[in-house]
Amino acid sequence: ALLRVRHCRALLYCRRAPAQCPACGGTLGAGGLLSAPVRLNCPFRHGHGQPRAFLVRPTGGSFLRGYDGSSDLHVGITDSRGVVYNYDQEGVHRAHSEWEQCICIPLVQPHMVELLQQWDNLLEEFSEGEAWLPHRYDEQEHNCYTFALAFINHVLSRQGKQPLSKGEFTERFVIPQSRRASRYLTLHRELAHRDCYIVPLPE
């Protein structure tokens, strides 16, 4: 868990709140409610517990263990049971593990009853299409992101909605979550080498 404490015109990030402020030496508990530690929500979710969602994870390893911010990412779509459908050079996989730490973007709202019921069949039928045979894979032009976005647009077309471009989907849905994850990872890395990370607040 990462904690944030506000004290002496600074934000203190730590894993355990110290008794004294490392910036000014004052007692943290004396600041009342305003200086009470706040736990930061981890932006990563157990992907197999996120039904009907778009998932992002590092191709190798995990976000909190060894991800350097520039390594390749892999994406997939979950069915109603958390099985992750994802596409690579070997074709479509239906993964029951290895997606335990992901950026998660839910795709179906609770009121979409008909889509909730149809989701698994739509995903399975789509995954069996010839477009997703192994020899069609191309790292740049026909990859895991192509597969996931094509399925999302397949669902949108059935609802009579306009398709999303890769840029539009990324800007609206992926980037906001990625920014949260990036900030969290920065703090996580800083606190791997020190007890407290201090961010001064403007006067």
Disulfide bonds with the S-S distance in Angstrom:
none
